[in-house]
Each structure stands twice: as structure tokens, then as C-alpha cells.
Amino acid sequence: MTLSNVNVAVVGTGFGQKIHIPGFQAHPRTQVVAVYHRDLEKAKAIASAHNIPHAGDNLEQIVTLSDVDAVSISTPPFLHYEMAKTVLQAGKHLLLEKPTALSATQARELHNMAIDVGAIATMDFEFRFVPAWQKFAELLAEGYVGEKRLIKIDWLVSSRADASRPWNWYARKDQGGGALGAVGSHAFDYISWLFAPVQRLCAQLITGIPFRPVPETGEMKAVDADDTCTLMLLLADGTPCQVCISSVVYASRTHWIEVYGDRGTLVLGSDNQKDYVHGFRLWGAGAGKSLAEIEIPNHLLFPQNYTDGRLAPFIRVVDNWVKGIDAGKAVTPSLREGVYSQLLMDLTHQSHETGCWVDVPDFDQFLANS
């Protein structure tokens, strides 16, 4: 049954208040009818500020509201698994921020639960919906570079470069903190989307800033989550891929993907440190030629741009989700893609801990072994 509007409850009010609430309110088919915060007074204040009818500090009660059709979750990673289970057990559709959970087994359980209850669950892997990235994907699919010989990815940001930034869950490995979860989860998704699945990987995780101050006391507390990650990947088609991720560097080249093949080269990149969506440009060249910028066609451009670049692709994620809800069919990226990204994150930790290359298991078999 097609819903005239999809009524959404928003869980998580950091990124949720910056992007999820305005994104749902901007989409013509979604409206926010409830908001969750662990502090009831804060939930009520947020609801009042955004004209949201329901506010609560009890997720079980929110998901059983008769006018809630779907729930978005943008809380820290260590809360995703239990919260998503609560949503899916209530039979509600789910939009989940990355990383999916704290382990691939948790992510797989959520994926299977969504299938069992018939819920349409999607991941906010928003790079799939950014115009320059979509043109990049088209050119790769058309064989612009020919047979790929090397892929290089650098994702270097300064979000945690200030050593006085306070200690919180992001500093804790056991709560899903670190650069790997924050941005590596995206990279693993788009590598499989743009290029090929990963066959083998070798990784090193580094904590460049080992202590951060506790906000209440100023005491310096140890950080055990990574803030820099280097990866060597061998893709299923035989292409080598180098990945360097860091959240603690002041880099002029922030997010760049270079693809070299026997027929040509493609480069996608952004210098924007303040906004990880705004600013992407695309260049290409035939073999032995100089790079030239490639224009992004009008049909791929956002119909409206926002000051915060994350908002426009999020609205496209929502639109894709709503179409899936209308059709009653899973859409990509679904929790399947979330499980895959989480599996590669788990194997990255395994490789770092053992100092060895790690083979990626057959993904369909991994999904079946629940």
C-alpha cells in the first residue's frame, strides 16, 4: 500500500537536528511527527523548535505510535544495534546512519530482521547521490579508463586535528569511534559501488593523538580509537587500491579518488575542509593526455543547493527510501550494503591486530550464515 505521506520519527538530535529533520521537512512526501532524546526536556524543546507533535525519551513508546511509519537513527554507533532492533521489531521502516553497528554479525542480524518483518531499511551512504560522483560512476561504467591498473583514495580532514577537542565516545574503539567508522564506512561502500568488491586487504590503524581532555575535569584520558588508517586492497577484478584516511591532518587536498587505466585517467576531488559534500570536481584524460575538467550534466545536478552540502544528497537518500516504501521493495543502499561495509571494517581491525593480509569471505555465504 502506498502511503500518501511517510511519517517519520527522528532518533538522534545532533546530526539529526542538522540534517535529518530539515531533510525530511523539505521532502514533499515525508514529515517528522516525533523526536527522541534521552533527556525528555531536550526532546520537548527540539520538538517545539521544529513544530514536531510528539517528543519522548522512550524509544519503545515512540515506535508504537500509530502515526509513525518509519524511523531514522543518527545516534552514535554503539546505540545503533539495539535501537534499530527496536524499530524493526515494531515493523517500522528504517533509515540508519553509518557505521551500521559495532560488528558485521550485528549488522547481519538487522538485515535479516528487516527482511523478516518486511521493513524497507536504507543506509545514509550519501555519496551515491552527489552529482559529481554520479557522473564519475557513469564514466567508469562506460569504460572511460579502460582496464583499471591502480586506484588511489585519500580522505584527509581536520575535524579532530585540534588535540584540545574533548574526549567522548568518538575516542573509544568499543563504542564505534574513530576515523575508520566515521569515513572508512563510506569508503568501503563506494569502492564496491564504483569499482568492485574487495578480495583481500591489509590495514594499519593509528592513534596520532593518544590523549584528549575530559570536558568536566580537564583530565587527560587515553584514546584507543584510530584517527588515521592506511589500507591496501586487492579488488575482485585484480585492481590494486590504496586508501589513506585521517581525521587529524590539515590537508589542502581533502577527498580525492584517482583511477588509472590503460585507456585513461579519472580524478574526483574536493578541497573543501568545511563541508565534505560541497566542492567536488571531476577531471579526465585519455592515455598520455593532460587532465581536463569534465562538466556535470544538468540532469544530475541538485534541484536545490543548501548552505550545508550534506542536506541535498540526504534528501535524495530520503527520496530513494520513499520509492522503496511505495514499491514494498528493498532499495540500494540497503542494510545489505551496510553489512558489507561493516564486514570490511571488522576485517580491517583483524588485519591491523594480526599484521597480515586478510581474505574477504564470500559475501552471500556470510549473509546466509546467520
C-alpha positions as CSV (number, residue, x, y, z in Angstrom):
1,M,0.0,0.0,0.0
2,T,1.4,3.4,-1.0
3,L,1.3,5.9,1.8
4,S,0.4,9.5,0.9
5,N,3.0,10.7,3.3
6,V,5.6,8.8,5.3
7,N,5.5,9.9,8.9
8,V,9.0,9.7,10.4
9,A,10.3,9.7,14.0
10,V,13.8,11.1,14.3
11,V,16.2,9.4,16.8
12,G,19.4,11.3,17.4
13,T,19.4,15.0,17.6
14,G,23.0,16.1,16.7
15,F,23.2,15.2,13.0
16,G,19.5,14.5,13.2
17,Q,18.7,18.1,14.0
18,K,21.2,19.5,11.5
19,I,20.3,17.2,8.6
20,H,17.6,14.6,9.2
21,I,14.8,16.9,10.5
22,P,15.3,19.7,7.8
23,G,15.7,17.0,5.1
24,F,12.5,15.2,6.0
25,Q,10.7,18.5,6.3
26,A,12.0,19.6,2.8
27,H,10.9,16.4,1.1
28,P,7.3,16.6,-0.2
29,R,6.4,13.0,0.9
30,T,7.8,12.9,4.4
31,Q,7.0,14.7,7.6
32,V,8.6,14.5,11.1
33,V,5.9,13.5,13.7
34,A,8.1,12.5,16.6
35,V,11.6,13.1,18.0
36,Y,13.6,11.1,20.6
37,H,16.2,12.4,23.0
38,R,17.3,10.6,26.2
39,D,16.5,13.9,28.1
40,L,12.8,14.4,27.9
41,E,13.0,18.2,28.3
42,K,15.5,18.4,25.5
43,A,13.2,16.3,23.3
44,K,10.3,18.6,24.0
45,A,12.4,21.7,23.3
46,I,13.6,20.3,19.9
47,A,10.1,19.2,19.0
48,S,8.8,22.7,19.8
49,A,11.5,24.4,17.8
50,H,10.7,22.3,14.7
51,N,6.9,22.1,15.1
52,I,7.0,18.3,15.7
53,P,3.9,17.0,17.5
54,H,5.5,14.2,19.6
55,A,8.6,14.1,21.8
56,G,9.8,11.4,24.1
57,D,12.7,9.7,25.9
58,N,11.4,6.2,25.5
59,L,12.1,4.7,22.1
60,E,9.7,1.7,22.6
61,Q,6.8,4.1,23.1
62,I,7.8,6.3,20.1
63,V,7.9,3.4,17.7
64,T,4.5,2.1,18.8
65,L,2.8,5.5,18.0
66,S,0.1,4.8,15.4
67,D,1.1,7.7,13.2
68,V,4.8,6.7,13.0
69,D,5.5,4.8,9.8
70,A,9.3,5.0,9.8
71,V,12.3,5.9,11.9
72,S,15.6,7.5,11.2
73,I,18.6,6.8,13.5
74,S,21.6,9.1,13.7
75,T,22.9,8.3,17.2
76,P,26.5,7.3,18.0
77,P,27.3,3.8,16.6
78,F,27.2,1.9,19.9
79,L,23.5,2.7,20.1
80,H,22.6,1.6,16.5
81,Y,22.1,-2.1,17.1
82,E,19.6,-2.0,20.0
83,M,17.8,1.0,18.6
84,A,17.4,-0.5,15.1
85,K,16.2,-3.8,16.6
86,T,13.5,-1.9,18.5
87,V,12.4,-0.1,15.3
88,L,12.4,-3.3,13.2
89,Q,10.6,-5.3,15.9
90,A,7.8,-2.8,15.7
91,G,7.6,-3.3,11.9
92,K,8.7,0.2,11.1
93,H,10.8,1.2,8.1
94,L,14.3,2.3,8.9
95,L,16.9,4.9,7.8
96,L,20.2,4.2,9.5
97,E,23.3,6.3,9.7
98,K,26.7,4.7,9.2
99,P,28.5,2.8,10.6
100,T,25.7,0.2,10.7
101,A,26.6,-1.3,14.1
102,L,29.6,-2.4,16.1
103,S,30.2,-5.7,14.2
104,A,29.2,-7.4,11.0
105,T,27.2,-10.0,12.9
106,Q,25.1,-7.3,14.5
107,A,24.6,-5.7,11.1
108,R,23.7,-9.0,9.5
109,E,21.1,-9.6,12.2
110,L,19.5,-6.2,11.5
111,H,19.5,-7.0,7.7
112,N,17.7,-10.4,8.2
113,M,15.3,-8.8,10.7
114,A,14.3,-6.2,8.1
115,I,13.6,-8.9,5.6
116,D,11.6,-10.9,8.0
117,V,9.3,-8.1,9.0
118,G,9.0,-6.6,5.5
119,A,10.5,-3.3,6.6
120,I,12.3,-1.1,4.0
121,A,15.7,-0.2,5.5
122,T,18.2,2.1,3.9
123,M,21.7,3.4,4.8
124,D,22.7,7.0,4.5
125,F,25.6,6.4,2.1
126,E,25.0,9.8,0.5
127,F,28.0,9.9,-1.8
128,R,26.0,7.7,-4.2
129,F,23.6,10.7,-4.6
130,V,26.1,13.5,-5.2
131,P,26.1,14.8,-8.8
132,A,29.9,14.7,-9.5
133,W,30.1,11.2,-8.0
134,Q,27.2,10.0,-10.2
135,K,28.9,11.3,-13.3
136,F,32.1,9.6,-12.1
137,A,30.2,6.3,-11.8
138,E,28.7,6.7,-15.3
139,L,32.1,7.3,-16.9
140,L,33.6,4.3,-15.1
141,A,30.7,2.1,-16.2
142,E,31.2,3.3,-19.8
143,G,34.8,2.2,-19.7
144,Y,36.4,5.6,-19.8
145,V,39.7,4.5,-18.1
146,G,39.6,1.0,-19.8
147,E,41.2,-1.8,-17.8
148,K,41.9,-0.4,-14.3
149,R,45.5,-0.6,-13.2
150,L,45.5,1.5,-9.9
151,I,43.1,3.3,-7.6
152,K,44.3,5.8,-5.0
153,I,42.0,7.3,-2.4
154,D,42.9,10.0,0.1
155,W,40.4,11.3,2.6
156,L,42.1,13.7,4.8
157,V,40.2,16.1,7.2
158,S,41.0,18.2,10.2
159,S,37.8,17.5,12.2
160,R,39.8,16.0,15.1
161,A,43.2,17.7,14.4
162,D,42.8,20.0,17.4
163,A,44.3,18.0,20.3
164,S,42.2,20.0,22.8
165,R,39.0,18.7,21.3
166,P,37.4,16.8,24.2
167,W,37.4,13.1,24.9
168,N,34.0,11.5,24.1
169,W,32.6,8.3,22.5
170,Y,34.5,9.1,19.3
171,A,37.7,8.3,21.3
172,R,36.5,4.8,22.2
173,K,37.0,1.8,20.0
174,D,34.4,-0.2,21.9
175,Q,31.8,2.5,21.1
176,G,32.5,2.6,17.4
177,G,34.6,5.7,17.5
178,G,37.5,6.6,15.1
179,A,38.1,7.6,11.6
180,L,37.5,4.1,10.2
181,G,33.9,4.1,11.3
182,A,33.3,7.8,10.5
183,V,34.6,7.8,7.0
184,G,36.0,4.4,6.2
185,S,32.5,3.0,6.3
186,H,31.6,5.4,3.4
187,A,34.8,4.5,1.5
188,F,34.1,0.7,1.7
189,D,30.6,1.3,0.4
190,Y,31.7,3.5,-2.6
191,I,34.6,1.2,-3.5
192,S,32.2,-1.7,-4.1
193,W,29.7,0.6,-5.8
194,L,32.2,2.3,-8.2
195,F,34.8,-0.4,-8.8
196,A,34.4,-3.9,-7.5
197,P,34.1,-5.9,-4.3
198,V,37.3,-6.3,-2.1
199,Q,39.1,-9.7,-2.3
200,R,41.9,-9.1,0.2
201,L,43.0,-6.3,2.4
202,C,45.9,-5.2,4.6
203,A,45.5,-2.4,7.1
204,Q,47.2,-0.3,9.8
205,L,45.2,1.7,12.3
206,I,47.0,4.6,14.1
207,T,46.1,6.9,17.0
208,G,48.0,10.0,16.3
209,I,46.5,12.0,19.3
210,P,46.7,9.4,22.1
211,F,45.1,11.6,24.9
212,R,42.3,14.1,25.0
213,P,40.8,16.2,27.8
214,V,37.7,15.1,29.7
215,P,35.2,18.1,29.4
216,E,34.1,18.1,33.1
217,T,37.6,17.9,34.7
218,G,40.2,18.7,32.1
219,E,41.9,15.4,33.0
220,M,43.7,13.8,30.0
221,K,42.2,10.5,29.1
222,A,43.5,7.8,26.8
223,V,42.2,7.5,23.2
224,D,42.1,3.9,21.8
225,A,40.1,4.6,18.6
226,D,42.0,5.2,15.4
227,D,42.3,8.7,13.9
228,T,44.4,7.6,10.8
229,C,44.0,4.4,8.7
230,T,46.1,3.2,5.8
231,L,44.8,0.3,3.7
232,M,46.0,-1.8,0.8
233,L,43.2,-3.5,-1.1
234,L,43.1,-6.1,-3.8
235,L,39.8,-5.9,-5.6
236,A,37.9,-8.9,-7.1
237,D,38.8,-7.7,-10.6
238,G,42.5,-7.7,-9.7
239,T,42.9,-3.9,-9.3
240,P,45.1,-2.7,-6.5
241,C,43.6,0.1,-4.4
242,Q,45.4,2.3,-1.9
243,V,43.4,4.1,0.8
244,C,44.6,6.7,3.3
245,I,42.2,8.1,5.8
246,S,42.8,10.6,8.6
247,S,40.7,12.9,10.7
248,V,43.7,14.8,12.3
249,V,45.5,16.5,9.4
250,Y,45.3,20.0,8.0
251,A,45.4,19.0,4.3
252,S,44.7,21.1,1.3
253,R,43.6,18.1,-0.7
254,T,40.8,16.7,1.4
255,H,39.0,13.9,-0.5
256,W,40.5,12.6,-3.8
257,I,40.0,9.5,-5.8
258,E,42.3,8.8,-8.7
259,V,41.7,6.0,-11.2
260,Y,44.4,4.9,-13.7
261,G,43.7,2.6,-16.6
262,D,45.1,1.5,-19.9
263,R,42.9,3.9,-21.8
264,G,42.7,6.9,-19.5
265,T,42.5,8.6,-16.1
266,L,39.7,9.9,-13.9
267,V,40.2,12.1,-10.9
268,L,37.4,13.1,-8.5
269,G,38.3,15.6,-5.7
270,S,37.4,18.3,-3.3
271,D,39.5,20.9,-1.4
272,N,36.6,21.8,0.9
273,Q,37.6,21.2,4.6
274,K,34.4,22.7,6.0
275,D,31.9,20.7,4.0
276,Y,32.5,17.1,2.8
277,V,29.9,17.3,0.0
278,H,30.2,20.7,-1.5
279,G,33.1,21.3,-3.8
280,F,33.6,18.1,-5.8
281,R,35.0,18.5,-9.3
282,L,35.8,15.8,-11.9
283,W,38.7,15.6,-14.3
284,G,39.5,13.1,-17.0
285,A,42.2,12.4,-19.7
286,G,42.9,9.8,-22.3
287,A,46.1,7.8,-22.0
288,G,49.1,10.2,-22.1
289,K,46.9,13.3,-22.3
290,S,46.6,16.2,-19.9
291,L,43.7,16.2,-17.4
292,A,40.7,18.4,-18.3
293,E,37.7,19.2,-16.1
294,I,34.5,17.3,-17.0
295,E,31.2,19.2,-16.8
296,I,28.5,17.7,-14.7
297,P,25.3,17.4,-16.8
298,N,22.2,19.3,-15.7
299,H,20.1,16.2,-15.2
300,L,22.4,15.1,-12.4
301,L,22.6,18.4,-10.5
302,F,20.7,19.0,-7.3
303,P,17.4,20.9,-7.9
304,Q,18.3,23.0,-4.9
305,N,21.5,23.6,-3.0
306,Y,21.8,24.3,0.7
307,T,24.4,26.0,2.8
308,D,25.1,22.7,4.4
309,G,26.2,20.5,1.5
310,R,25.0,17.3,3.3
311,L,21.4,18.3,3.0
312,A,20.8,17.9,-0.7
313,P,22.1,14.4,-1.0
314,F,20.3,13.4,2.2
315,I,17.0,14.5,0.6
316,R,17.9,12.2,-2.4
317,V,18.5,9.3,0.0
318,V,15.1,10.0,1.5
319,D,13.5,10.1,-1.9
320,N,15.1,6.8,-2.8
321,W,13.8,5.3,0.5
322,V,10.3,6.6,-0.1
323,K,10.2,5.0,-3.5
324,G,11.2,1.7,-1.9
325,I,8.5,2.0,0.7
326,D,6.0,2.8,-2.1
327,A,7.0,-0.3,-4.0
328,G,7.5,-2.5,-1.0
329,K,11.0,-3.5,-2.2
330,A,14.4,-3.0,-0.8
331,V,16.4,-0.2,-2.3
332,T,20.2,0.3,-2.7
333,P,21.9,1.2,-0.4
334,S,20.0,-1.1,1.9
335,L,21.2,-2.8,5.1
336,R,22.9,-5.4,2.8
337,E,25.4,-2.6,1.8
338,G,25.6,-1.7,5.5
339,V,26.6,-5.3,6.4
340,Y,29.2,-5.3,3.6
341,S,30.8,-2.1,4.8
342,Q,30.8,-3.3,8.4
343,L,32.4,-6.6,7.4
344,L,35.3,-4.8,5.8
345,M,35.7,-2.7,8.9
346,D,35.8,-5.8,11.0
347,L,38.5,-7.3,8.7
348,T,40.4,-4.0,8.8
349,H,40.7,-4.4,12.6
350,Q,41.6,-8.1,12.2
351,S,44.4,-7.2,9.7
352,H,45.8,-4.5,12.0
353,E,45.8,-6.8,15.0
354,T,47.5,-9.7,13.2
355,G,49.7,-7.6,10.9
356,C,48.6,-9.8,8.0
357,W,46.7,-9.7,4.8
358,V,43.1,-10.9,5.3
359,D,40.9,-12.6,2.7
360,V,37.3,-11.3,2.4
361,P,34.8,-14.2,2.7
362,D,32.2,-14.8,0.1
363,F,29.6,-12.2,1.0
364,D,26.5,-14.2,0.1
365,Q,27.7,-17.1,2.2
366,F,28.4,-14.7,5.0
367,L,24.9,-13.3,4.8
368,A,23.5,-16.9,4.8
369,N,25.5,-18.0,7.9
370,S,23.2,-16.3,10.4
